[in-house]
Amino acid sequence: MDFDKLVHQPTRLKIFSHLYRHGTAPFTELAEELDVTEGNLSSHLQTMEDAGALRVEKEFVDRKPRTTYELTEEGEGLFEGHVETLEALIDGLDED
């Protein structure tokens, strides 16, 4: 069984999990909730966006920029596939 490297990387797995559960999240919330540096988070979000797994919305709220992230349909599918792979791996342990 092979894991998708985009999803399996620990920080990105946290991002996928958070967005899958919460739908959308602003950058500051992700950095705080996932306890990662802004630079590290930014790098992983860019990788996910480049892969088509993320939708990014930039807007101004009270004259301050806010960037919000949401999984695309493709991103949700990648995460669900990763969970299915984990479940199959666990089920396989019962057969041994």
Number of C-alpha atoms within 10 A of each C-alpha: 7 8 13 13 11 19 23 15 12 11 17 19 16 16 24 27 17 18 19 17 9 10 13 18 17 15 17 14 12 21 18 11 11 14 11 13 11 14 10 11 20 14 12 17 22 14 15 20 18 11 12 14 23 22 17 16 12 11 11 9 8 7 7 7 10 14 13 17 20 23 26 17 12 13 23 18 13 18 21 16 15 20 14 12 16 15 12 12 12 11 11 10 9 7 6 5
